[in-house]
Amino acid sequence: MDVVKGLYEVAKQRKETKQEGSYTCYLFEQGLDKILKKCGEECSEVIIAAKNGNNEDTANEICDLLYHLIVMMVQAGISVEEVEGILEERRQKIGNLKTFHVSDHNT
C-alpha cells in the first residue's frame, strides 16, 4: 500500500497547489462529476481488457482505475488509512459466507 499512499499524497498536493499541465490538477478543477465520469470509464476499460484476456492491458487499466479512485478519495476527503481499515476488517471476515434469502417464485 506504500505506492497507493504515495500516489494519494501526490494527488493531495496537486489539489492544494495547482501545477500547470498537471492532469490531476485538471481533474480537480473540473470537479467531482468529471472525476466520477473518469472512474466509470476506467472501470469499463478494466472489464473489457479482462474479457479480452490480455493481462498486461488489464493490469494497465487497473492502474488507471486506481489512480482515478485515488483522485476521487482526495476530492471526497477519504484517507488511505480509512480504506485500509475497512479492508482489514473485511480480510478478517474471510471464510464467513453470507446467507442469501431464497424466494419461492411459485407463489
Secondary structure, 3 states (H helix, E strand, C coil): CHHHHHHHHHHHHHHHCCCCCCHHHHHHHHCHHHHHHHHHHHHHHHHHHHHHCCHHHHHHHHHHHHHHHHHHHHHHCCCHHHHHHHHHHHHHCCCCCCCCCCCCCCC
